[in-house]
Amino acid sequence: MAASRSKSPAIELEVGERIVRVSNPDRVYFPASGATKRDLVEYYLSVGDGIIRALRDRPCMMHRFPEGLSGDKVHQKRVPHGAPDWLETVRVHFPRYNRNADELCVTELASVIWAVQMSTVEFHPWNSRRADTEKPDEWRIDLDPGDNCDYDTVRRVAHVAHEVLDQLGAIGWPKTSGGSGIHIYLRIAPEYGFTDVRRAALAFAREVERRTPDDVTTTWWRKDRDPAKVFVDYNQNARDHTIASAYSVRGVPEATVSTPIRWDEIDNVLPKDFTIATVPARFAELGDLHQGIDDAVFALDPLLEWAARDEREGAEDPGEVDAS
């Protein structure tokens, strides 16, 4: 089903202290369900506390679909000219190009709804905040299955990751990716730069690989990986690498949502269970399962010690990335 070409009358919504105008609300964005731009707006309103907690004060790239999913996807870092005066931004520098960009910086729900009006479906925040964009306060564990890897393998690896976190005394907050994997987020003290956070993430990934070598790979180049294994993607912690936030809708026809889950749910749920049609009722019942994340701060020192140990023993970095 192609995106609707007819124009529907604009609507105005009161979002907190703001009035946000939403044009063409009946445009179909998600062909599998027929969900519209209005449905997308109503979804984000329904999970307001959760999406704000996930995005607050972070530089945020918008994944836009101006013609719905039937059209091209736009990765937008810069807030366009003509944005409302109240919309907040944060300036980030891209050394590779020696350029700056004023990215969306969500501080209130109206900012999210404005972005949806601008055809944003997915929100991809940095793992640092505007107080110091060079010092991450979030460590991201991305369990990314290969093309021939089933979801039961992802589940097994998630449990092993949980065991390692318990050993470290760290509290991890899992969520579905909205695709085929699982993400686990942790708050960290913003005391280290991206290079050290990535080193720590790589040390963790290596430990998970040691404990379940038949299921896990840390090989960076996709062509060299076993497609039946889960890649623990430590490079998601490199500078300017972003993944969909908690409560972000994904740009797929089924309108799946990257959804916080409990550890005891991992064996019983599938990413496809969570969509813009099902998550609002879950959120109304359970609230934000990541509500306590800001209070559970982990010090990276033990992982940096693991990284130093691995380096002394001759471990090589399997995939260095350039900061953009």
HELIX and SHEET records of a PDB file:
HELIX    1   1 LYS A   37  SER A   46  1                                  10    
HELIX    2   2 GLY A   48  LEU A   55  1                                   8    
HELIX    3   3 LEU A  109  GLN A  117  1                                   9    
HELIX    4   4 TYR A  151  LEU A  168  1                                  18    
HELIX    5   5 PHE A  194  ARG A  211  1                                  18    
HELIX    6   6 ARG A  222  ASP A  224  5                                   3    
HELIX    7   7 TYR A  234  ASN A  237  5                                   4    
HELIX    8   8 TRP A  263  GLU A  265  5                                   3    
HELIX    9   9 PRO A  271  ASP A  273  5                                   3    
HELIX   10  10 VAL A  279  LEU A  286  1                                   8    
HELIX   11  11 ILE A  293  ASP A  295  5                                   3    
HELIX   12  12 ASP A  301  ARG A  312  1                                  12    
SHEET    1   A 2 ILE A  11  VAL A  15  0                                        
SHEET    2   A 2 ARG A  18  VAL A  22 -1                                        
SHEET    1   B 2 VAL A  28  PHE A  30  0                                        
SHEET    2   B 2 ALA A  35  THR A  36 -1                                        
SHEET    1   C 4 VAL A  74  GLN A  76  0                                        
SHEET    2   C 4 PRO A  59  ARG A  64 -1                                        
SHEET    3   C 4 ARG A  99  CYS A 105 -1                                        
SHEET    4   C 4 THR A  89  PHE A  94 -1                                        
SHEET    1   D 3 VAL A  74  GLN A  76  0                                        
SHEET    2   D 3 PRO A  59  ARG A  64 -1                                        
SHEET    3   D 3 THR A 120  PRO A 125 -1                                        
SHEET    1   E 5 TRP A 173  THR A 176  0                                        
SHEET    2   E 5 ILE A 182  ILE A 188 -1                                        
SHEET    3   E 5 GLU A 138  PRO A 145 -1                                        
SHEET    4   E 5 VAL A 230  VAL A 232 -1                                        
SHEET    5   E 5 VAL A 216  THR A 217  1                                        
SHEET    1   F 3 TRP A 173  THR A 176  0                                        
SHEET    2   F 3 ILE A 182  ILE A 188 -1                                        
SHEET    3   F 3 VAL A 297  PHE A 298  1                                        
END                                                                             
